[in-house]
């Protein structure tokens, strides 16, 4: 999508602080971190929500979740981390390209954020 910031990051048009990349996804540090460690995992296919994904995109999401434990370990998150997938504006989704937040590096408590 031409106006999607994550598509522009995936295309290399906008720089990012990359922590991992493969054929299915890109993981990079959030520019407005909400925790000591805040990384976004972005599938390399544009769709906004889980409800919009097709079978091939579902496979990309699966690959993201399979790889997240290794990404988290590489970030030093051995004591745990939180995953968040915002779905729609009421959930706080500001970029309409499905992405997974990895938050950690500190005690998170019981609140959602």
C-alpha positions in Angstrom: 0.0 0.0 0.0 1.5 3.3 -1.0 0.5 5.3 2.1 1.4 2.6 4.6 4.4 3.5 6.8 5.2 -0.2 7.5 5.1 -1.0 3.8 7.5 1.8 3.2 9.8 0.5 6.0 9.6 -3.0 4.5 10.5 -1.6 1.1 13.5 0.2 2.6 12.1 3.7 1.8 12.0 4.6 5.5 14.9 3.5 7.8 14.3 1.4 10.8 16.3 -0.1 13.7 16.1 -3.7 12.5 16.5 -6.5 14.9 15.5 -9.4 12.7 14.4 -10.0 9.1 13.6 -13.0 7.0 11.3 -13.8 4.0 8.1 -13.6 6.1 8.7 -10.7 8.5 10.7 -7.7 9.7 11.2 -6.9 13.4 12.4 -3.4 14.3 12.5 -1.2 17.4 9.5 1.1 17.9 10.3 4.8 17.6 7.9 5.6 20.5 8.7 2.8 23.0 6.2 1.9 25.7 8.6 -0.3 27.6 12.4 -0.7 28.0 12.3 -3.0 25.0 9.6 -2.4 22.4 9.9 -4.1 19.1 7.4 -4.4 16.3 7.1 -7.6 14.2 5.6 -6.9 10.8 4.5 -9.5 8.3 5.7 -8.8 4.7 2.2 -8.7 3.3 -0.2 -5.8 3.8 -3.4 -6.4 5.6 -4.8 -4.4 8.5 -6.5 -7.0 10.8 -6.7 -10.7 11.5 -10.2 -10.6 10.0 -8.8 -9.5 6.7 -6.0 -12.0 6.3 -6.1 -14.8 3.7 -4.6 -18.3 4.1 -1.1 -17.2 2.8 -1.1 -14.2 5.2 -2.2 -16.5 8.1 0.9 -18.6 7.4 3.0 -15.4 7.6 1.4 -14.6 11.0 2.1 -18.2 12.1 5.8 -17.8 11.1 6.0 -14.6 13.1 4.7 -16.2 16.2 7.0 -19.2 15.7 10.0 -16.9 15.5 9.1 -14.4 18.3 10.6 -16.5 21.1 14.0 -16.4 19.4 13.7 -12.7 18.7 12.8 -12.1 22.3 15.7 -14.2 23.5 18.1 -12.2 21.2 16.7 -9.0 22.9 17.6 -10.4 26.4 14.0 -11.0 27.4 14.6 -14.2 29.3 12.4 -13.1 32.3 9.3 -12.7 30.0 7.7 -10.3 27.6 4.2 -9.2 26.5 2.8 -9.5 23.0 0.1 -7.2 21.8 -1.8 -7.2 18.5 -4.2 -4.2 18.3 -7.2 -4.7 16.0 -8.9 -1.6 14.9 -9.2 2.0 16.1 -11.0 1.2 19.4 -8.0 -1.1 20.3 -5.5 1.7 19.6 -4.3 0.5 16.2 -2.8 3.5 14.5 -1.0 1.8 11.6 -3.4 -0.3 9.6 -0.9 -3.0 8.7 -1.1 -6.0 11.1 1.8 -6.0 13.5 2.8 -7.6 16.8 4.3 -5.6 19.6 7.0 -7.3 21.8 7.2 -5.4 25.1 9.7 -6.3 27.9 12.9 -5.5 29.6 11.1 -4.5 32.8 8.4 -5.8 35.1 5.2 -5.1 33.3 2.7 -5.7 36.2 -0.9 -6.8 35.7 -2.1 -3.8 33.7 -2.4 -4.2 29.9 0.3 -1.6 29.2 
